Amino acid sequence: MTLARIPIPVWAMTTGVLISSVRLPNDLRVIRELLMIYAQDPNLLGDNLLAWLLLAMGGALFAGTALALLRPPENTKEGQLEKAPLGRSIVQMLLGFVASAWALATLLA
């Protein structure tokens, strides 16, 4: 990787470090530009980011576990379970549902 100075016209202070003057590998330019945009507007992602993330994670936990119960893998390798354990799957689905319901209630309130 080569280091390059990336010129950004906006100077932003974050935690005492001037991030527009930091030298980064070329691959990290996008992350640096996003940090600069976020430094200008801390509410860029919204006030309810945690609720949206909780809704996504809870929904994924519920849906993924339900699909694993409804449609187990056809071919299993040695050491893998033929189907998902029912008790653990129900607990995971319940946790995912509660997390999603809580996040949805927070967003709608």
Rosetta blueprint (number, residue, H / E / L):
1 M L
2 T L
3 L E
4 A E
5 R L
6 I L
7 P L
8 I L
9 P L
10 V L
11 W L
12 A L
13 M E
14 T E
15 T L
16 G L
17 V E
18 L E
19 I H
20 S H
21 S H
22 V L
23 R L
24 L E
25 P E
26 N H
27 D H
28 L H
29 R H
30 V H
31 I H
32 R H
33 E H
34 L H
35 L H
36 M H
37 I H
38 Y H
39 A H
40 Q H
41 D L
42 P L
43 N L
44 L L
45 L L
46 G L
47 D L
48 N L
49 L H
50 L H
51 A H
52 W H
53 L H
54 L H
55 L H
56 A H
57 M H
58 G H
59 G H
60 A H
61 L H
62 F H
63 A H
64 G H
65 T H
66 A H
67 L H
68 A H
69 L H
70 L H
71 R L
72 P L
73 P L
74 E L
75 N L
76 T L
77 K L
78 E L
79 G L
80 Q L
81 L L
82 E L
83 K L
84 A L
85 P L
86 L H
87 G H
88 R H
89 S H
90 I H
91 V H
92 Q H
93 M H
94 L H
95 L H
96 G H
97 F H
98 V H
99 A H
100 S H
101 A H
102 W H
103 A H
104 L H
105 A H
106 T H
107 L H
108 L H
109 A L
